[in-house]
């Protein structure tokens, strides 16, 4: 008897729908759904699951303000309230600012 592949529904999400590079996700859809776990309409991206409170970091003018800015970034990293790439850029910027302090 020939081996038959088990058929399953594919996710209906379209990447870049308005461009020439449009393509479907291709992941298996959730049972009884039209989208995979990642693209399901009721799932919010990780950054959006947490309440976003805007914060601003002032340019550090002394060691105390540098420590405070570092504390703000570290707190948001620990609480998963900031994108890791953005946190990396902020920490690098604070490192450069710290090197120029007297």
MIMIZA-786652 format. One line per field, with one value per atom (N, C-alpha, C): residue number from 0; residue in three letters; atom name; x, y, z. Coordinates in Angstrom, 2 decimals. Layout:
MIMIZA-786652
pos <- (NUM / ...)
code <- (Ala / ...)
site <- (CA / ...)
x <- (X / ...)
y <- (Y / ...)
z <- (Z / ...)
***
This chain:
MIMIZA-786652
pos <- (0 / 0 / 0 / 1 / 1 / 1 / 2 / 2 / 2 / 3 / 3 / 3 / 4 / 4 / 4 / 5 / 5 / 5 / 6 / 6 / 6 / 7 / 7 / 7 / 8 / 8 / 8 / 9 / 9 / 9 / 10 / 10 / 10 / 11 / 11 / 11 / 12 / 12 / 12 / 13 / 13 / 13 / 14 / 14 / 14 / 15 / 15 / 15 / 16 / 16 / 16 / 17 / 17 / 17 / 18 / 18 / 18 / 19 / 19 / 19 / 20 / 20 / 20 / 21 / 21 / 21 / 22 / 22 / 22 / 23 / 23 / 23 / 24 / 24 / 24 / 25 / 25 / 25 / 26 / 26 / 26 / 27 / 27 / 27 / 28 / 28 / 28 / 29 / 29 / 29 / 30 / 30 / 30 / 31 / 31 / 31 / 32 / 32 / 32 / 33 / 33 / 33 / 34 / 34 / 34 / 35 / 35 / 35 / 36 / 36 / 36 / 37 / 37 / 37 / 38 / 38 / 38 / 39 / 39 / 39 / 40 / 40 / 40 / 41 / 41 / 41 / 42 / 42 / 42 / 43 / 43 / 43 / 44 / 44 / 44 / 45 / 45 / 45 / 46 / 46 / 46 / 47 / 47 / 47 / 48 / 48 / 48 / 49 / 49 / 49 / 50 / 50 / 50 / 51 / 51 / 51 / 52 / 52 / 52 / 53 / 53 / 53 / 54 / 54 / 54 / 55 / 55 / 55 / 56 / 56 / 56 / 57 / 57 / 57 / 58 / 58 / 58 / 59 / 59 / 59 / 60 / 60 / 60 / 61 / 61 / 61 / 62 / 62 / 62 / 63 / 63 / 63 / 64 / 64 / 64 / 65 / 65 / 65 / 66 / 66 / 66 / 67 / 67 / 67 / 68 / 68 / 68 / 69 / 69 / 69 / 70 / 70 / 70 / 71 / 71 / 71 / 72 / 72 / 72 / 73 / 73 / 73 / 74 / 74 / 74 / 75 / 75 / 75 / 76 / 76 / 76 / 77 / 77 / 77 / 78 / 78 / 78 / 79 / 79 / 79 / 80 / 80 / 80 / 81 / 81 / 81 / 82 / 82 / 82 / 83 / 83 / 83 / 84 / 84 / 84 / 85 / 85 / 85 / 86 / 86 / 86 / 87 / 87 / 87 / 88 / 88 / 88 / 89 / 89 / 89 / 90 / 90 / 90 / 91 / 91 / 91 / 92 / 92 / 92 / 93 / 93 / 93 / 94 / 94 / 94 / 95 / 95 / 95 / 96 / 96 / 96 / 97 / 97 / 97 / 98 / 98 / 98 / 99 / 99 / 99 / 100 / 100 / 100 / 101 / 101 / 101)
code <- (Unk / Unk / Unk / Unk / Unk / Unk / Unk / Unk / Unk / Unk / Unk / Unk / Unk / Unk / Unk / Unk / Unk / Unk / Unk / Unk / Unk / Unk / Unk / Unk / Unk / Unk / Unk / Unk / Unk / Unk / Unk / Unk / Unk / Unk / Unk / Unk / Unk / Unk / Unk / Unk / Unk / Unk / Unk / Unk / Unk / Unk / Unk / Unk / Unk / Unk / Unk / Unk / Unk / Unk / Unk / Unk / Unk / Unk / Unk / Unk / Unk / Unk / Unk / Unk / Unk / Unk / Unk / Unk / Unk / Unk / Unk / Unk / Unk / Unk / Unk / Unk / Unk / Unk / Unk / Unk / Unk / Unk / Unk / Unk / Unk / Unk / Unk / Unk / Unk / Unk / Unk / Unk / Unk / Unk / Unk / Unk / Unk / Unk / Unk / Unk / Unk / Unk / Unk / Unk / Unk / Unk / Unk / Unk / Unk / Unk / Unk / Unk / Unk / Unk / Unk / Unk / Unk / Unk / Unk / Unk / Unk / Unk / Unk / Unk / Unk / Unk / Unk / Unk / Unk / Unk / Unk / Unk / Unk / Unk / Unk / Unk / Unk / Unk / Unk / Unk / Unk / Unk / Unk / Unk / Unk / Unk / Unk / Unk / Unk / Unk / Unk / Unk / Unk / Unk / Unk / Unk / Unk / Unk / Unk / Unk / Unk / Unk / Unk / Unk / Unk / Unk / Unk / Unk / Unk / Unk / Unk / Unk / Unk / Unk / Unk / Unk / Unk / Unk / Unk / Unk / Unk / Unk / Unk / Unk / Unk / Unk / Unk / Unk / Unk / Unk / Unk / Unk / Unk / Unk / Unk / Unk / Unk / Unk / Unk / Unk / Unk / Unk / Unk / Unk / Unk / Unk / Unk / Unk / Unk / Unk / Unk / Unk / Unk / Unk / Unk / Unk / Unk / Unk / Unk / Unk / Unk / Unk / Unk / Unk / Unk / Unk / Unk / Unk / Unk / Unk / Unk / Unk / Unk / Unk / Unk / Unk / Unk / Unk / Unk / Unk / Unk / Unk / Unk / Unk / Unk / Unk / Unk / Unk / Unk / Unk / Unk / Unk / Unk / Unk / Unk / Unk / Unk / Unk / Unk / Unk / Unk / Unk / Unk / Unk / Unk / Unk / Unk / Unk / Unk / Unk / Unk / Unk / Unk / Unk / Unk / Unk / Unk / Unk / Unk / Unk / Unk / Unk / Unk / Unk / Unk / Unk / Unk / Unk / Unk / Unk / Unk / Unk / Unk / Unk / Unk / Unk / Unk / Unk / Unk / Unk / Unk / Unk / Unk / Unk / Unk / Unk)
site <- (N / CA / C / N / CA / C / N / CA / C / N / CA / C / N / CA / C / N / CA / C / N / CA / C / N / CA / C / N / CA / C / N / CA / C / N / CA / C / N / CA / C / N / CA / C / N / CA / C / N / CA / C / N / CA / C / N / CA / C / N / CA / C / N / CA / C / N / CA / C / N / CA / C / N / CA / C / N / CA / C / N / CA / C / N / CA / C / N / CA / C / N / CA / C / N / CA / C / N / CA / C / N / CA / C / N / CA / C / N / CA / C / N / CA / C / N / CA / C / N / CA / C / N / CA / C / N / CA / C / N / CA / C / N / CA / C / N / CA / C / N / CA / C / N / CA / C / N / CA / C / N / CA / C / N / CA / C / N / CA / C / N / CA / C / N / CA / C / N / CA / C / N / CA / C / N / CA / C / N / CA / C / N / CA / C / N / CA / C / N / CA / C / N / CA / C / N / CA / C / N / CA / C / N / CA / C / N / CA / C / N / CA / C / N / CA / C / N / CA / C / N / CA / C / N / CA / C / N / CA / C / N / CA / C / N / CA / C / N / CA / C / N / CA / C / N / CA / C / N / CA / C / N / CA / C / N / CA / C / N / CA / C / N / CA / C / N / CA / C / N / CA / C / N / CA / C / N / CA / C / N / CA / C / N / CA / C / N / CA / C / N / CA / C / N / CA / C / N / CA / C / N / CA / C / N / CA / C / N / CA / C / N / CA / C / N / CA / C / N / CA / C / N / CA / C / N / CA / C / N / CA / C / N / CA / C / N / CA / C / N / CA / C / N / CA / C / N / CA / C / N / CA / C / N / CA / C)
x <- (0.85 / 0.00 / 0.91 / 0.67 / 1.52 / 1.34 / 2.42 / 2.39 / 1.70 / 0.72 / 0.03 / 0.32 / 0.63 / 0.91 / -0.38 / -0.32 / -1.48 / -1.69 / -2.88 / -3.13 / -3.60 / -3.20 / -3.63 / -3.73 / -4.52 / -4.72 / -3.51 / -3.22 / -2.09 / -2.60 / -1.74 / -2.06 / -2.39 / -3.39 / -3.83 / -3.15 / -2.21 / -1.53 / -0.69 / -0.76 / 0.01 / 1.07 / 2.34 / 3.43 / 3.48 / 3.64 / 3.74 / 2.63 / 1.36 / 0.25 / 0.21 / 0.73 / 0.62 / 1.89 / 2.78 / 4.02 / 4.15 / 5.17 / 5.44 / 6.01 / 6.41 / 7.02 / 6.01 / 4.72 / 3.68 / 3.80 / 3.65 / 3.68 / 2.91 / 2.43 / 1.69 / 2.64 / 2.15 / 2.94 / 3.39 / 2.49 / 2.86 / 2.87 / 2.78 / 2.73 / 1.37 / 1.30 / 0.00 / -0.94 / -2.17 / -3.17 / -3.61 / -4.06 / -4.61 / -5.85 / -6.12 / -7.26 / -8.55 / -9.25 / -10.51 / -10.35 / -9.14 / -8.87 / -8.24 / -8.11 / -7.51 / -6.08 / -5.60 / -4.26 / -3.48 / -2.15 / -1.28 / -1.28 / -0.61 / -0.56 / 0.00 / 1.10 / 1.78 / 0.95 / 0.19 / -0.56 / -2.04 / -2.46 / -3.87 / -4.30 / -5.45 / -5.87 / -6.04 / -6.35 / -6.55 / -5.25 / -4.15 / -2.86 / -2.20 / -1.78 / -1.10 / 0.41 / 1.21 / 2.67 / 3.15 / 4.27 / 4.79 / 4.93 / 5.40 / 5.59 / 4.26 / 3.18 / 1.88 / 1.12 / 1.57 / 0.88 / 1.07 / 2.14 / 2.41 / 1.96 / 1.47 / 1.06 / 2.28 / 2.14 / 3.27 / 3.10 / 4.04 / 4.10 / 5.35 / 5.15 / 6.29 / 7.28 / 8.53 / 9.53 / 10.59 / 11.20 / 12.26 / 13.51 / 14.61 / 15.90 / 16.60 / 16.92 / 17.62 / 19.10 / 19.76 / 21.19 / 21.87 / 22.60 / 23.22 / 24.30 / 24.21 / 25.18 / 26.11 / 25.77 / 26.63 / 26.42 / 27.18 / 27.10 / 25.75 / 25.14 / 23.84 / 22.76 / 22.76 / 21.75 / 22.03 / 23.29 / 23.63 / 23.11 / 23.30 / 22.81 / 21.29 / 20.62 / 19.16 / 18.69 / 19.34 / 18.97 / 19.21 / 20.32 / 20.59 / 19.52 / 19.12 / 18.07 / 16.77 / 16.41 / 15.17 / 15.21 / 16.31 / 16.42 / 16.43 / 17.19 / 17.26 / 15.90 / 15.16 / 13.83 / 12.91 / 12.95 / 12.09 / 12.53 / 13.81 / 14.28 / 13.75 / 13.90 / 13.47 / 11.96 / 11.19 / 9.74 / 9.25 / 10.17 / 9.83 / 8.95 / 9.27 / 8.50 / 9.23 / 10.36 / 11.13 / 11.73 / 11.77 / 12.35 / 13.83 / 14.35 / 15.76 / 16.73 / 16.39 / 17.27 / 17.30 / 16.16 / 16.10 / 16.84 / 16.68 / 17.39 / 18.89 / 19.34 / 20.76 / 21.28 / 20.52 / 20.94 / 20.98 / 19.99 / 19.98 / 21.16 / 21.44 / 22.56 / 23.89 / 24.04 / 25.27 / 25.40 / 24.29 / 24.31 / 24.67 / 24.13 / 24.46 / 25.92 / 26.45 / 27.86 / 28.74 / 28.39 / 29.14 / 29.03 / 27.82 / 27.62 / 28.44 / 28.51 / 29.28 / 30.76 / 31.27 / 32.69 / 33.06 / 32.07 / 32.36 / 32.12 / 31.64 / 31.42 / 32.76 / 32.81 / 34.06 / 34.34)
y <- (-1.17 / 0.00 / 1.25 / 2.21 / 3.40 / 4.29 / 4.94 / 5.85 / 7.14 / 7.56 / 8.81 / 9.82 / 11.02 / 12.08 / 12.55 / 12.78 / 13.29 / 14.74 / 15.05 / 16.43 / 17.25 / 18.50 / 19.42 / 20.80 / 21.62 / 22.98 / 23.83 / 24.70 / 25.63 / 26.99 / 27.71 / 29.06 / 29.95 / 30.80 / 31.66 / 33.04 / 33.26 / 34.55 / 34.77 / 35.99 / 36.36 / 37.38 / 37.07 / 38.01 / 38.99 / 40.28 / 41.33 / 41.21 / 41.34 / 41.09 / 42.07 / 43.27 / 44.25 / 44.35 / 43.41 / 43.48 / 42.27 / 42.30 / 41.18 / 39.99 / 40.19 / 39.14 / 38.43 / 38.59 / 38.00 / 36.48 / 35.90 / 34.44 / 34.07 / 32.84 / 32.35 / 31.86 / 31.83 / 31.39 / 29.95 / 29.04 / 27.65 / 26.80 / 27.39 / 26.61 / 25.94 / 24.85 / 24.22 / 25.15 / 25.21 / 26.03 / 25.31 / 26.08 / 25.49 / 24.68 / 23.67 / 22.80 / 23.62 / 23.53 / 24.25 / 25.74 / 26.20 / 27.62 / 27.80 / 29.05 / 29.34 / 29.86 / 30.08 / 30.62 / 29.76 / 29.83 / 29.14 / 29.91 / 29.35 / 29.99 / 31.40 / 31.56 / 32.84 / 33.92 / 33.57 / 34.55 / 34.62 / 33.92 / 33.93 / 35.35 / 35.80 / 37.19 / 37.58 / 36.64 / 36.97 / 37.00 / 36.56 / 36.58 / 37.92 / 38.55 / 39.82 / 39.57 / 40.32 / 40.16 / 40.42 / 39.83 / 39.92 / 41.35 / 42.23 / 43.62 / 44.29 / 43.83 / 44.45 / 43.83 / 42.67 / 42.03 / 42.79 / 43.52 / 44.28 / 45.72 / 46.29 / 47.69 / 48.54 / 49.31 / 50.16 / 51.53 / 51.86 / 53.20 / 53.82 / 54.93 / 55.57 / 56.03 / 56.00 / 56.50 / 57.20 / 58.16 / 58.87 / 58.82 / 58.75 / 58.73 / 60.04 / 60.79 / 62.05 / 61.76 / 62.64 / 62.49 / 62.63 / 61.61 / 61.67 / 62.76 / 63.57 / 64.64 / 64.36 / 63.34 / 62.93 / 61.43 / 60.89 / 59.45 / 59.04 / 59.90 / 59.57 / 59.45 / 60.38 / 60.31 / 59.13 / 58.76 / 57.59 / 56.32 / 56.22 / 55.07 / 54.98 / 56.12 / 56.13 / 55.65 / 56.11 / 55.69 / 54.19 / 53.68 / 52.24 / 51.46 / 51.98 / 51.33 / 51.25 / 52.33 / 52.33 / 51.25 / 51.16 / 50.18 / 48.77 / 48.54 / 47.21 / 46.76 / 47.66 / 47.34 / 46.90 / 47.60 / 47.26 / 45.96 / 45.68 / 44.40 / 43.26 / 43.41 / 42.36 / 42.13 / 43.19 / 43.07 / 42.73 / 42.52 / 42.21 / 43.30 / 44.54 / 45.67 / 46.43 / 45.92 / 46.61 / 45.56 / 45.88 / 45.00 / 44.81 / 43.58 / 43.35 / 44.13 / 44.28 / 45.04 / 46.52 / 47.07 / 48.46 / 48.64 / 47.69 / 47.76 / 47.72 / 46.89 / 46.81 / 48.16 / 48.79 / 50.10 / 51.15 / 51.11 / 52.07 / 51.85 / 50.59 / 50.30 / 50.71 / 50.49 / 50.90 / 52.42 / 53.12 / 54.58 / 55.09 / 54.43 / 54.85 / 54.55 / 53.48 / 53.17 / 54.27 / 54.69 / 55.77 / 57.07 / 57.36 / 58.57 / 58.51 / 57.33 / 57.18 / 57.39 / 57.03 / 57.22 / 58.69 / 59.50 / 60.92 / 61.76 / 61.11 / 61.86 / 62.19 / 63.33 / 63.69 / 62.79)
z <- (0.00 / 0.00 / 0.00 / -0.89 / -0.96 / 0.26 / 0.63 / 1.77 / 1.36 / 2.12 / 1.80 / 2.89 / 2.48 / 3.45 / 4.10 / 5.37 / 6.09 / 5.68 / 5.21 / 4.78 / 5.97 / 5.97 / 7.01 / 6.40 / 7.02 / 6.52 / 6.79 / 5.86 / 6.00 / 6.43 / 7.11 / 7.57 / 6.38 / 6.51 / 5.42 / 5.43 / 6.37 / 6.45 / 5.19 / 4.65 / 3.46 / 3.86 / 3.59 / 3.83 / 2.66 / 2.94 / 1.91 / 0.87 / 1.28 / 0.35 / -0.83 / -0.67 / -1.75 / -2.59 / -2.45 / -3.23 / -4.14 / -4.97 / -5.86 / -5.11 / -3.85 / -3.05 / -2.15 / -2.44 / -1.60 / -1.59 / -0.38 / -0.23 / 1.02 / 1.06 / 2.22 / 3.29 / 4.52 / 5.66 / 5.49 / 5.28 / 5.08 / 6.34 / 7.50 / 8.75 / 8.88 / 9.64 / 9.85 / 10.62 / 10.18 / 10.88 / 12.15 / 13.12 / 14.34 / 13.96 / 14.76 / 14.47 / 14.42 / 13.31 / 13.15 / 12.88 / 12.63 / 12.39 / 11.02 / 10.60 / 9.30 / 9.41 / 10.64 / 10.83 / 11.83 / 11.73 / 12.69 / 14.01 / 15.01 / 16.32 / 16.23 / 15.48 / 15.43 / 14.75 / 13.71 / 12.93 / 13.30 / 14.33 / 14.71 / 15.06 / 14.57 / 14.79 / 16.25 / 17.12 / 18.53 / 19.31 / 18.72 / 19.40 / 19.16 / 20.23 / 20.12 / 20.20 / 19.44 / 19.54 / 20.97 / 21.33 / 22.69 / 23.17 / 22.32 / 22.74 / 23.04 / 22.42 / 22.64 / 23.81 / 24.30 / 25.42 / 26.71 / 26.81 / 28.02 / 27.82 / 28.89 / 28.80 / 28.47 / 27.44 / 27.03 / 27.65 / 28.46 / 29.00 / 28.41 / 27.75 / 27.15 / 28.21 / 27.88 / 28.77 / 27.95 / 28.53 / 27.82 / 28.69 / 28.01 / 28.70 / 28.37 / 29.41 / 29.19 / 28.96 / 28.27 / 28.06 / 29.41 / 29.85 / 31.17 / 31.24 / 32.28 / 32.47 / 33.65 / 34.43 / 35.54 / 35.79 / 36.71 / 36.96 / 37.55 / 38.33 / 38.92 / 37.84 / 36.89 / 35.83 / 34.89 / 34.72 / 33.93 / 34.61 / 35.92 / 36.67 / 36.60 / 36.66 / 36.60 / 35.22 / 34.15 / 32.80 / 32.63 / 33.14 / 33.09 / 33.84 / 35.00 / 35.80 / 35.00 / 34.29 / 33.51 / 32.42 / 31.71 / 30.63 / 31.20 / 32.25 / 32.86 / 33.38 / 33.97 / 34.50 / 33.36 / 32.24 / 31.12 / 30.44 / 30.44 / 29.90 / 30.78 / 32.09 / 33.02 / 32.96 / 32.72 / 32.66 / 31.25 / 30.31 / 28.92 / 28.32 / 28.60 / 28.10 / 27.00 / 26.56 / 25.53 / 24.60 / 23.34 / 22.34 / 22.63 / 22.59 / 22.91 / 22.01 / 20.77 / 19.87 / 20.28 / 20.59 / 21.02 / 22.35 / 23.25 / 24.53 / 24.30 / 23.36 / 23.05 / 22.54 / 21.67 / 21.16 / 22.26 / 23.15 / 24.26 / 25.20 / 25.52 / 26.42 / 25.79 / 24.51 / 23.83 / 23.84 / 23.59 / 23.63 / 25.02 / 26.04 / 27.40 / 27.72 / 27.17 / 27.36 / 26.75 / 25.54 / 24.90 / 25.68 / 26.18 / 26.96 / 28.24 / 28.88 / 30.11 / 29.88 / 28.71 / 28.42 / 28.26 / 27.91 / 27.73 / 28.97 / 30.04 / 31.29 / 31.95 / 32.63 / 33.32 / 34.52)
***
